[in-house]
Amino acid sequence: MKILNLIPEAYALVAAGEKTMEGRLGYVGNNGISPGDVIYFQCRALERGVRVRVSDVQQHIQGTTFQDVVTEANYRQLVPVAKSPDEAIRIYDSLCPRIAQKRHGVVLFSFELL
């Protein structure tokens, strides 16, 4: 089971079932995520975690940024507190610089709570 860390705000949204899609940089470990995988999202600050099952994966090649993949259709699943796709992109950009996004690409995956 893969373990991914979340900040407290994101963890609360996942645990409540409001956040159903995650975006990550396309590091080697994240590129290996597949439908059916079980992932443990942990929040170290809260000393809590939750298991989810991956239902869909979209892997984007090197040079792709969150600006390229966050859309009107998916931004609320990725960042439920965002009021627009542009705000969701700004939140992702604050977590990981665009240069890192371009270098590694991004991975989006949908999931369901277990």
MARTI-362219 format. One record per atom (N, C-alpha, C): x negated, y negated, z negated; residue in three letters; atom name; chain. Coordinates in Angstrom, 1 decimal. Atoms other than C-alpha are relative to their C-alpha. Example, Ala and Ser with C-alpha at 12.3 -4.5 7.8 and 13.67 -1.06 7.14 Angstrom:
2
@x->-0.9; y->1.2; z->0.0; r->ALA; a->N; c->A
@x->-12.3; y->4.5; z->-7.8; r->ALA; a->CA; c->A
@x->-0.9; y->-1.2; z->0.0; r->ALA; a->C; c->A
@x->0.9; y->1.1; z->0.0; r->SER; a->N; c->A
@x->-13.7; y->1.1; z->-7.1; r->SER; a->CA; c->A
@x->0.8; y->-1.1; z->-0.8; r->SER; a->C; c->A
***
This chain:
114
@x->-0.9; y->1.2; z->0.0; r->MET; a->N; c->A
@x->0.0; y->0.0; z->0.0; r->MET; a->CA; c->A
@x->-0.9; y->-1.2; z->0.0; r->MET; a->C; c->A
@x->0.8; y->1.3; z->-0.1; r->LYS; a->N; c->A
@x->-1.4; y->-3.4; z->1.0; r->LYS; a->CA; c->A
@x->0.5; y->-1.0; z->-1.1; r->LYS; a->C; c->A
@x->-0.4; y->1.0; z->1.0; r->ILE; a->N; c->A
@x->-1.4; y->-6.1; z->-1.7; r->ILE; a->CA; c->A
@x->-0.4; y->-1.4; z->0.6; r->ILE; a->C; c->A
@x->0.1; y->1.3; z->-0.4; r->LEU; a->N; c->A
@x->-0.9; y->-9.7; z->-0.7; r->LEU; a->CA; c->A
@x->0.3; y->-1.0; z->-1.1; r->LEU; a->C; c->A
@x->-0.2; y->1.0; z->1.0; r->ASN; a->N; c->A
@x->-1.1; y->-12.7; z->-3.0; r->ASN; a->CA; c->A
@x->0.9; y->-1.1; z->0.5; r->ASN; a->C; c->A
@x->-0.9; y->1.1; z->-0.3; r->LEU; a->N; c->A
@x->1.6; y->-15.4; z->-3.1; r->LEU; a->CA; c->A
@x->-0.2; y->-1.1; z->-1.1; r->LEU; a->C; c->A
@x->-0.1; y->1.1; z->1.0; r->ILE; a->N; c->A
@x->1.7; y->-18.8; z->-4.8; r->ILE; a->CA; c->A
@x->1.4; y->0.2; z->-0.7; r->ILE; a->C; c->A
@x->-1.2; y->-0.2; z->0.8; r->PRO; a->N; c->A
@x->4.4; y->-19.0; z->-7.5; r->PRO; a->CA; c->A
@x->1.3; y->-0.4; z->0.8; r->PRO; a->C; c->A
@x->-1.2; y->0.5; z->-0.7; r->GLU; a->N; c->A
@x->6.9; y->-21.0; z->-5.3; r->GLU; a->CA; c->A
@x->0.4; y->1.0; z->1.1; r->GLU; a->C; c->A
@x->-0.4; y->-0.9; z->-1.1; r->ALA; a->N; c->A
@x->6.7; y->-18.5; z->-2.4; r->ALA; a->CA; c->A
@x->0.4; y->1.4; z->-0.7; r->ALA; a->C; c->A
@x->-0.4; y->-1.2; z->0.7; r->TYR; a->N; c->A
@x->6.9; y->-15.5; z->-4.8; r->TYR; a->CA; c->A
@x->1.4; y->-0.1; z->-0.5; r->TYR; a->C; c->A
@x->-1.4; y->0.1; z->0.5; r->ALA; a->N; c->A
@x->10.1; y->-16.8; z->-6.4; r->ALA; a->CA; c->A
@x->1.0; y->0.1; z->1.2; r->ALA; a->C; c->A
@x->-0.9; y->0.0; z->-1.1; r->LEU; a->N; c->A
@x->11.7; y->-17.2; z->-2.9; r->LEU; a->CA; c->A
@x->0.0; y->1.5; z->0.6; r->LEU; a->C; c->A
@x->0.0; y->-1.4; z->-0.4; r->VAL; a->N; c->A
@x->10.6; y->-13.6; z->-1.9; r->VAL; a->CA; c->A
@x->0.9; y->0.8; z->-1.0; r->VAL; a->C; c->A
@x->-0.7; y->-0.8; z->1.1; r->ALA; a->N; c->A
@x->11.9; y->-12.1; z->-5.2; r->ALA; a->CA; c->A
@x->1.5; y->-0.3; z->0.0; r->ALA; a->C; c->A
@x->-1.4; y->0.4; z->-0.1; r->ALA; a->N; c->A
@x->15.2; y->-14.0; z->-4.7; r->ALA; a->CA; c->A
@x->0.7; y->0.5; z->1.3; r->ALA; a->C; c->A
@x->-0.6; y->-0.4; z->-1.3; r->GLY; a->N; c->A
@x->15.6; y->-12.6; z->-1.2; r->GLY; a->CA; c->A
@x->0.2; y->-1.2; z->1.0; r->GLY; a->C; c->A
@x->-0.2; y->1.2; z->-0.9; r->GLU; a->N; c->A
@x->15.5; y->-16.1; z->0.4; r->GLU; a->CA; c->A
@x->-1.1; y->-0.1; z->1.0; r->GLU; a->C; c->A
@x->1.1; y->0.0; z->-1.0; r->LYS; a->N; c->A
@x->12.1; y->-15.7; z->2.1; r->LYS; a->CA; c->A
@x->-0.1; y->1.4; z->0.5; r->LYS; a->C; c->A
@x->0.0; y->-1.3; z->-0.6; r->THR; a->N; c->A
@x->12.2; y->-12.8; z->4.5; r->THR; a->CA; c->A
@x->-1.0; y->0.2; z->1.1; r->THR; a->C; c->A
@x->1.0; y->-0.1; z->-1.0; r->MET; a->N; c->A
@x->9.3; y->-13.5; z->6.8; r->MET; a->CA; c->A
@x->-1.3; y->-0.7; z->-0.6; r->MET; a->C; c->A
@x->1.3; y->0.5; z->0.5; r->GLU; a->N; c->A
@x->5.6; y->-14.1; z->6.0; r->GLU; a->CA; c->A
@x->-0.9; y->-0.3; z->1.2; r->GLU; a->C; c->A
@x->1.0; y->0.3; z->-1.0; r->GLY; a->N; c->A
@x->2.9; y->-15.8; z->8.1; r->GLY; a->CA; c->A
@x->-1.3; y->0.0; z->-0.7; r->GLY; a->C; c->A
@x->1.3; y->-0.1; z->0.5; r->ARG; a->N; c->A
@x->-0.7; y->-15.0; z->7.6; r->ARG; a->CA; c->A
@x->-1.0; y->-0.2; z->1.1; r->ARG; a->C; c->A
@x->1.0; y->0.0; z->-1.0; r->LEU; a->N; c->A
@x->-4.0; y->-15.6; z->9.3; r->LEU; a->CA; c->A
@x->-0.3; y->1.4; z->0.5; r->LEU; a->C; c->A
@x->0.2; y->-1.3; z->-0.6; r->GLY; a->N; c->A
@x->-4.9; y->-12.8; z->11.7; r->GLY; a->CA; c->A
@x->-1.3; y->0.6; z->-0.3; r->GLY; a->C; c->A
@x->1.1; y->-0.7; z->0.5; r->TYR; a->N; c->A
@x->-7.7; y->-11.4; z->9.6; r->TYR; a->CA; c->A
@x->0.1; y->1.5; z->0.4; r->TYR; a->C; c->A
@x->0.0; y->-1.4; z->-0.3; r->VAL; a->N; c->A
@x->-8.6; y->-7.8; z->10.3; r->VAL; a->CA; c->A
@x->1.1; y->0.8; z->-0.8; r->VAL; a->C; c->A
@x->-1.0; y->-0.8; z->0.8; r->GLY; a->N; c->A
@x->-6.5; y->-6.4; z->7.4; r->GLY; a->CA; c->A
@x->1.4; y->-0.4; z->0.3; r->GLY; a->C; c->A
@x->-1.3; y->0.4; z->-0.3; r->ASN; a->N; c->A
@x->-3.5; y->-8.5; z->8.3; r->ASN; a->CA; c->A
@x->0.5; y->0.4; z->1.4; r->ASN; a->C; c->A
@x->-0.4; y->-0.4; z->-1.4; r->ASN; a->N; c->A
@x->-3.6; y->-7.5; z->12.0; r->ASN; a->CA; c->A
@x->0.4; y->1.5; z->0.0; r->ASN; a->C; c->A
@x->-0.4; y->-1.4; z->0.1; r->GLY; a->N; c->A
@x->-3.1; y->-3.9; z->10.8; r->GLY; a->CA; c->A
@x->1.3; y->0.3; z->-0.6; r->GLY; a->C; c->A
@x->-1.3; y->-0.2; z->0.6; r->ILE; a->N; c->A
@x->0.3; y->-4.5; z->9.3; r->ILE; a->CA; c->A
@x->0.9; y->0.5; z->1.1; r->ILE; a->C; c->A
@x->-0.8; y->-0.6; z->-1.0; r->SER; a->N; c->A
@x->2.9; y->-2.4; z->11.1; r->SER; a->CA; c->A
@x->1.4; y->0.2; z->-0.6; r->SER; a->C; c->A
@x->-1.3; y->-0.3; z->0.5; r->PRO; a->N; c->A
@x->6.7; y->-1.9; z->10.8; r->PRO; a->CA; c->A
@x->0.0; y->1.3; z->-0.8; r->PRO; a->C; c->A
@x->-0.1; y->-1.1; z->0.9; r->GLY; a->N; c->A
@x->7.5; y->0.5; z->8.0; r->GLY; a->CA; c->A
@x->-1.0; y->0.0; z->-1.1; r->GLY; a->C; c->A
@x->1.0; y->0.2; z->1.1; r->ASP; a->N; c->A
@x->4.5; y->-0.5; z->5.9; r->ASP; a->CA; c->A
@x->0.7; y->-0.6; z->-1.2; r->ASP; a->C; c->A
@x->-0.4; y->0.6; z->1.3; r->VAL; a->N; c->A
@x->5.1; y->-1.2; z->2.2; r->VAL; a->CA; c->A
@x->-1.1; y->-0.9; z->-0.4; r->VAL; a->C; c->A
@x->0.9; y->1.0; z->0.5; r->ILE; a->N; c->A
@x->3.5; y->-4.3; z->0.9; r->ILE; a->CA; c->A
@x->0.4; y->-0.4; z->-1.4; r->ILE; a->C; c->A
@x->-0.3; y->0.5; z->1.4; r->TYR; a->N; c->A
@x->3.2; y->-5.4; z->-2.7; r->TYR; a->CA; c->A
@x->-0.4; y->-1.5; z->0.0; r->TYR; a->C; c->A
@x->0.2; y->1.4; z->0.1; r->PHE; a->N; c->A
@x->3.5; y->-9.2; z->-2.9; r->PHE; a->CA; c->A
@x->-0.2; y->-0.3; z->-1.5; r->PHE; a->C; c->A
@x->0.3; y->0.3; z->1.4; r->GLN; a->N; c->A
@x->1.8; y->-10.3; z->-6.2; r->GLN; a->CA; c->A
@x->-0.2; y->-1.4; z->-0.2; r->GLN; a->C; c->A
@x->0.2; y->1.4; z->0.5; r->CYS; a->N; c->A
@x->1.8; y->-13.6; z->-8.0; r->CYS; a->CA; c->A
@x->-0.9; y->0.1; z->-1.2; r->CYS; a->C; c->A
@x->0.9; y->-0.1; z->1.2; r->ARG; a->N; c->A
@x->-1.2; y->-13.6; z->-10.3; r->ARG; a->CA; c->A
@x->0.3; y->-1.0; z->-1.1; r->ARG; a->C; c->A
@x->-0.4; y->1.0; z->1.0; r->ALA; a->N; c->A
@x->-0.1; y->-16.8; z->-12.0; r->ALA; a->CA; c->A
@x->1.1; y->0.4; z->-0.8; r->ALA; a->C; c->A
@x->-1.2; y->-0.4; z->0.7; r->LEU; a->N; c->A
@x->3.2; y->-15.3; z->-13.0; r->LEU; a->CA; c->A
@x->-0.2; y->1.5; z->-0.5; r->LEU; a->C; c->A
@x->0.3; y->-1.4; z->0.4; r->GLU; a->N; c->A
@x->1.7; y->-11.8; z->-13.5; r->GLU; a->CA; c->A
@x->1.2; y->0.9; z->0.4; r->GLU; a->C; c->A
@x->-1.2; y->-0.8; z->-0.5; r->ARG; a->N; c->A
@x->4.6; y->-10.3; z->-11.4; r->ARG; a->CA; c->A
@x->-0.3; y->0.4; z->1.4; r->ARG; a->C; c->A
@x->0.1; y->-0.4; z->-1.4; r->GLY; a->N; c->A
@x->5.0; y->-8.6; z->-8.1; r->GLY; a->CA; c->A
@x->1.3; y->0.7; z->0.4; r->GLY; a->C; c->A
@x->-1.2; y->-0.6; z->-0.6; r->VAL; a->N; c->A
@x->7.6; y->-7.2; z->-5.7; r->VAL; a->CA; c->A
@x->-0.5; y->0.8; z->1.2; r->VAL; a->C; c->A
@x->0.3; y->-0.8; z->-1.2; r->ARG; a->N; c->A
@x->7.5; y->-4.5; z->-3.1; r->ARG; a->CA; c->A
@x->1.0; y->-0.3; z->1.1; r->ARG; a->C; c->A
@x->-0.8; y->0.2; z->-1.1; r->VAL; a->N; c->A
@x->8.8; y->-5.0; z->0.4; r->VAL; a->CA; c->A
@x->-0.4; y->1.0; z->1.1; r->VAL; a->C; c->A
@x->0.3; y->-0.9; z->-1.1; r->ARG; a->N; c->A
@x->9.0; y->-2.9; z->3.6; r->ARG; a->CA; c->A
@x->0.1; y->-0.9; z->1.3; r->ARG; a->C; c->A
@x->0.1; y->0.8; z->-1.2; r->VAL; a->N; c->A
@x->7.9; y->-4.5; z->6.9; r->VAL; a->CA; c->A
@x->1.0; y->0.5; z->1.0; r->VAL; a->C; c->A
@x->-1.0; y->-0.4; z->-1.0; r->SER; a->N; c->A
@x->10.6; y->-4.5; z->9.5; r->SER; a->CA; c->A
@x->-0.4; y->-0.4; z->1.4; r->SER; a->C; c->A
@x->0.4; y->0.5; z->-1.3; r->ASP; a->N; c->A
@x->9.0; y->-6.4; z->12.4; r->ASP; a->CA; c->A
@x->-1.3; y->-0.7; z->-0.1; r->ASP; a->C; c->A
@x->1.3; y->0.7; z->0.1; r->VAL; a->N; c->A
@x->5.5; y->-7.7; z->13.2; r->VAL; a->CA; c->A
@x->-0.2; y->-0.7; z->1.4; r->VAL; a->C; c->A
@x->0.4; y->0.7; z->-1.2; r->GLN; a->N; c->A
@x->4.5; y->-10.4; z->15.7; r->GLN; a->CA; c->A
@x->-1.5; y->-0.4; z->-0.2; r->GLN; a->C; c->A
@x->1.4; y->0.3; z->0.1; r->GLN; a->N; c->A
@x->0.7; y->-10.6; z->16.1; r->GLN; a->CA; c->A
@x->-0.3; y->-1.0; z->1.2; r->GLN; a->C; c->A
@x->0.4; y->1.0; z->-1.0; r->HIS; a->N; c->A
@x->-0.7; y->-13.6; z->17.9; r->HIS; a->CA; c->A
@x->-1.5; y->-0.1; z->0.1; r->HIS; a->C; c->A
@x->1.5; y->-0.1; z->-0.3; r->ILE; a->N; c->A
@x->-4.1; y->-13.8; z->19.5; r->ILE; a->CA; c->A
@x->-0.7; y->-1.2; z->-0.5; r->ILE; a->C; c->A
@x->0.9; y->1.0; z->0.4; r->GLN; a->N; c->A
@x->-7.0; y->-15.9; z->18.6; r->GLN; a->CA; c->A
@x->0.3; y->-1.3; z->0.7; r->GLN; a->C; c->A
@x->-0.3; y->1.3; z->-0.6; r->GLY; a->N; c->A
@x->-6.4; y->-19.6; z->19.3; r->GLY; a->CA; c->A
@x->1.5; y->-0.4; z->-0.3; r->GLY; a->C; c->A
@x->-1.4; y->0.3; z->0.4; r->THR; a->N; c->A
@x->-2.7; y->-19.4; z->18.1; r->THR; a->CA; c->A
@x->0.0; y->-0.6; z->-1.4; r->THR; a->C; c->A
@x->-0.1; y->0.7; z->1.3; r->THR; a->N; c->A
@x->-1.7; y->-21.7; z->15.3; r->THR; a->CA; c->A
@x->1.5; y->0.2; z->-0.4; r->THR; a->C; c->A
@x->-1.3; y->0.0; z->0.5; r->PHE; a->N; c->A
@x->1.4; y->-21.9; z->13.1; r->PHE; a->CA; c->A
@x->0.9; y->-0.9; z->0.8; r->PHE; a->C; c->A
@x->-0.8; y->0.9; z->-0.9; r->GLN; a->N; c->A
@x->2.5; y->-24.8; z->15.3; r->GLN; a->CA; c->A
@x->0.5; y->0.7; z->1.2; r->GLN; a->C; c->A
@x->-0.4; y->-0.7; z->-1.2; r->ASP; a->N; c->A
@x->2.7; y->-22.4; z->18.2; r->ASP; a->CA; c->A
@x->1.1; y->1.0; z->-0.3; r->ASP; a->C; c->A
@x->-0.9; y->-1.1; z->0.3; r->VAL; a->N; c->A
@x->4.9; y->-19.8; z->16.4; r->VAL; a->CA; c->A
@x->1.1; y->-0.3; z->-0.9; r->VAL; a->C; c->A
@x->-1.1; y->0.4; z->0.9; r->VAL; a->N; c->A
@x->7.1; y->-21.6; z->13.9; r->VAL; a->CA; c->A
@x->1.0; y->-0.7; z->0.9; r->VAL; a->C; c->A
@x->-1.0; y->0.5; z->-0.9; r->THR; a->N; c->A
@x->10.4; y->-22.3; z->15.6; r->THR; a->CA; c->A
@x->1.3; y->-0.4; z->-0.8; r->THR; a->C; c->A
@x->-1.3; y->0.3; z->0.6; r->GLU; a->N; c->A
@x->13.9; y->-23.6; z->14.9; r->GLU; a->CA; c->A
@x->0.7; y->1.3; z->-0.5; r->GLU; a->C; c->A
@x->-0.7; y->-1.2; z->0.3; r->ALA; a->N; c->A
@x->15.0; y->-20.0; z->14.8; r->ALA; a->CA; c->A
@x->-0.6; y->0.7; z->-1.2; r->ALA; a->C; c->A
@x->0.6; y->-0.8; z->1.1; r->ASN; a->N; c->A
@x->12.5; y->-18.7; z->12.2; r->ASN; a->CA; c->A
@x->-0.6; y->-0.8; z->-1.2; r->ASN; a->C; c->A
@x->0.6; y->0.8; z->1.1; r->TYR; a->N; c->A
@x->11.3; y->-21.6; z->10.0; r->TYR; a->CA; c->A
@x->0.6; y->0.2; z->-1.4; r->TYR; a->C; c->A
@x->-0.6; y->-0.2; z->1.3; r->ARG; a->N; c->A
@x->13.8; y->-21.0; z->7.2; r->ARG; a->CA; c->A
@x->-0.3; y->1.3; z->-0.6; r->ARG; a->C; c->A
@x->0.4; y->-1.3; z->0.6; r->GLN; a->N; c->A
@x->12.8; y->-17.4; z->6.9; r->GLN; a->CA; c->A
@x->-1.4; y->0.0; z->-0.5; r->GLN; a->C; c->A
@x->1.4; y->0.1; z->0.4; r->LEU; a->N; c->A
@x->9.2; y->-18.4; z->6.7; r->LEU; a->CA; c->A
@x->-0.2; y->-0.9; z->-1.3; r->LEU; a->C; c->A
@x->0.2; y->1.0; z->1.1; r->VAL; a->N; c->A
@x->9.5; y->-21.5; z->4.4; r->VAL; a->CA; c->A
@x->1.4; y->-0.5; z->-0.3; r->VAL; a->C; c->A
@x->-1.4; y->0.4; z->0.3; r->PRO; a->N; c->A
@x->13.1; y->-21.7; z->3.0; r->PRO; a->CA; c->A
@x->0.2; y->-1.4; z->-0.5; r->PRO; a->C; c->A
@x->-0.1; y->1.3; z->0.5; r->VAL; a->N; c->A
@x->12.4; y->-25.0; z->1.3; r->VAL; a->CA; c->A
@x->-0.2; y->-1.1; z->1.0; r->VAL; a->C; c->A
@x->0.3; y->1.0; z->-1.1; r->ALA; a->N; c->A
@x->11.4; y->-26.7; z->4.6; r->ALA; a->CA; c->A
@x->1.4; y->-0.5; z->0.6; r->ALA; a->C; c->A
@x->-1.2; y->0.6; z->-0.6; r->LYS; a->N; c->A
@x->14.0; y->-29.0; z->6.1; r->LYS; a->CA; c->A
@x->-0.1; y->-0.1; z->1.5; r->LYS; a->C; c->A
@x->0.2; y->0.0; z->-1.5; r->SER; a->N; c->A
@x->12.6; y->-28.7; z->9.7; r->SER; a->CA; c->A
@x->-1.2; y->0.9; z->0.3; r->SER; a->C; c->A
@x->1.2; y->-0.8; z->-0.4; r->PRO; a->N; c->A
@x->10.1; y->-26.6; z->11.7; r->PRO; a->CA; c->A
@x->-1.2; y->-0.8; z->-0.2; r->PRO; a->C; c->A
@x->1.2; y->0.9; z->0.2; r->ASP; a->N; c->A
@x->7.7; y->-29.6; z->11.5; r->ASP; a->CA; c->A
@x->-0.4; y->0.0; z->-1.4; r->ASP; a->C; c->A
@x->0.4; y->-0.1; z->1.4; r->GLU; a->N; c->A
@x->7.8; y->-29.5; z->7.7; r->GLU; a->CA; c->A
@x->-0.6; y->1.3; z->-0.3; r->GLU; a->C; c->A
@x->0.6; y->-1.3; z->0.2; r->ALA; a->N; c->A
@x->7.2; y->-25.8; z->7.7; r->ALA; a->CA; c->A
@x->-1.4; y->0.1; z->0.5; r->ALA; a->C; c->A
@x->1.4; y->0.0; z->-0.5; r->ILE; a->N; c->A
@x->4.2; y->-26.3; z->9.9; r->ILE; a->CA; c->A
@x->-0.9; y->-0.8; z->-0.9; r->ILE; a->C; c->A
@x->0.8; y->0.8; z->0.9; r->ARG; a->N; c->A
@x->2.9; y->-29.0; z->7.6; r->ARG; a->CA; c->A
@x->-0.4; y->0.8; z->-1.2; r->ARG; a->C; c->A
@x->0.3; y->-0.8; z->1.1; r->ILE; a->N; c->A
@x->3.2; y->-26.6; z->4.7; r->ILE; a->CA; c->A
@x->-1.1; y->1.0; z->0.3; r->ILE; a->C; c->A
@x->1.0; y->-1.0; z->-0.4; r->TYR; a->N; c->A
@x->1.3; y->-23.9; z->6.5; r->TYR; a->CA; c->A
@x->-1.4; y->-0.7; z->0.2; r->TYR; a->C; c->A
@x->1.3; y->0.7; z->-0.2; r->ASP; a->N; c->A
@x->-1.4; y->-26.4; z->7.6; r->ASP; a->CA; c->A
@x->-0.6; y->-0.4; z->-1.3; r->ASP; a->C; c->A
@x->0.6; y->0.4; z->1.3; r->SER; a->N; c->A
@x->-1.8; y->-27.5; z->3.9; r->SER; a->CA; c->A
@x->-0.6; y->1.3; z->-0.7; r->SER; a->C; c->A
@x->0.5; y->-1.3; z->0.6; r->LEU; a->N; c->A
@x->-2.5; y->-23.8; z->3.0; r->LEU; a->CA; c->A
@x->-1.2; y->0.5; z->0.7; r->LEU; a->C; c->A
@x->1.2; y->-0.5; z->-0.7; r->CYS; a->N; c->A
@x->-4.9; y->-23.0; z->5.8; r->CYS; a->CA; c->A
@x->-0.2; y->-1.0; z->1.2; r->CYS; a->C; c->A
@x->0.4; y->1.0; z->-1.0; r->PRO; a->N; c->A
@x->-6.7; y->-25.5; z->8.1; r->PRO; a->CA; c->A
@x->0.2; y->0.6; z->1.4; r->PRO; a->C; c->A
@x->-0.2; y->-0.3; z->-1.4; r->ARG; a->N; c->A
@x->-5.9; y->-25.5; z->11.8; r->ARG; a->CA; c->A
@x->-1.2; y->0.7; z->0.7; r->ARG; a->C; c->A
@x->1.2; y->-0.6; z->-0.6; r->ILE; a->N; c->A
@x->-9.5; y->-24.6; z->12.7; r->ILE; a->CA; c->A
@x->0.0; y->1.5; z->-0.4; r->ILE; a->C; c->A
@x->0.0; y->-1.4; z->0.4; r->ALA; a->N; c->A
@x->-9.1; y->-21.3; z->10.7; r->ALA; a->CA; c->A
@x->1.1; y->0.7; z->0.8; r->ALA; a->C; c->A
@x->-1.1; y->-0.6; z->-0.7; r->GLN; a->N; c->A
@x->-5.7; y->-20.7; z->12.4; r->GLN; a->CA; c->A
@x->-0.5; y->0.4; z->1.4; r->GLN; a->C; c->A
@x->0.4; y->-0.2; z->-1.4; r->LYS; a->N; c->A
@x->-7.3; y->-21.1; z->15.9; r->LYS; a->CA; c->A
@x->-1.1; y->1.1; z->0.0; r->LYS; a->C; c->A
@x->1.1; y->-1.0; z->0.0; r->ARG; a->N; c->A
@x->-10.3; y->-18.9; z->14.9; r->ARG; a->CA; c->A
@x->0.6; y->1.4; z->-0.1; r->ARG; a->C; c->A
@x->-0.4; y->-1.3; z->0.4; r->HIS; a->N; c->A
@x->-8.3; y->-16.0; z->13.6; r->HIS; a->CA; c->A
@x->1.4; y->0.4; z->0.7; r->HIS; a->C; c->A
@x->-1.4; y->-0.2; z->-0.4; r->GLY; a->N; c->A
@x->-4.8; y->-16.4; z->15.2; r->GLY; a->CA; c->A
@x->0.9; y->0.2; z->-1.2; r->GLY; a->C; c->A
@x->-1.0; y->-0.1; z->1.1; r->VAL; a->N; c->A
@x->-1.7; y->-15.8; z->13.1; r->VAL; a->CA; c->A
@x->0.8; y->1.3; z->0.2; r->VAL; a->C; c->A
@x->-0.9; y->-1.2; z->0.0; r->VAL; a->N; c->A
@x->0.5; y->-12.8; z->12.2; r->VAL; a->CA; c->A
@x->1.2; y->-0.4; z->-0.8; r->VAL; a->C; c->A
@x->-1.3; y->0.2; z->0.6; r->LEU; a->N; c->A
@x->4.2; y->-13.1; z->11.4; r->LEU; a->CA; c->A
@x->0.6; y->1.3; z->-0.2; r->LEU; a->C; c->A
@x->-0.7; y->-1.2; z->0.2; r->PHE; a->N; c->A
@x->6.1; y->-10.3; z->9.8; r->PHE; a->CA; c->A
@x->1.2; y->-0.2; z->-0.8; r->PHE; a->C; c->A
@x->-1.3; y->0.0; z->0.7; r->SER; a->N; c->A
@x->9.7; y->-9.8; z->8.7; r->SER; a->CA; c->A
@x->0.0; y->1.2; z->-1.0; r->SER; a->C; c->A
@x->0.0; y->-1.1; z->1.0; r->PHE; a->N; c->A
@x->10.4; y->-7.7; z->5.6; r->PHE; a->CA; c->A
@x->1.3; y->0.0; z->-0.8; r->PHE; a->C; c->A
@x->-1.2; y->-0.2; z->0.9; r->GLU; a->N; c->A
@x->13.1; y->-6.4; z->3.3; r->GLU; a->CA; c->A
@x->-0.5; y->0.4; z->-1.4; r->GLU; a->C; c->A
@x->0.3; y->-0.4; z->1.4; r->LEU; a->N; c->A
@x->13.0; y->-6.1; z->-0.5; r->LEU; a->CA; c->A
@x->0.3; y->1.5; z->-0.2; r->LEU; a->C; c->A
@x->-0.2; y->-1.4; z->0.4; r->LEU; a->N; c->A
@x->12.7; y->-2.6; z->-1.9; r->LEU; a->CA; c->A
@x->0.5; y->0.1; z->-1.4; r->LEU; a->C; c->A
***
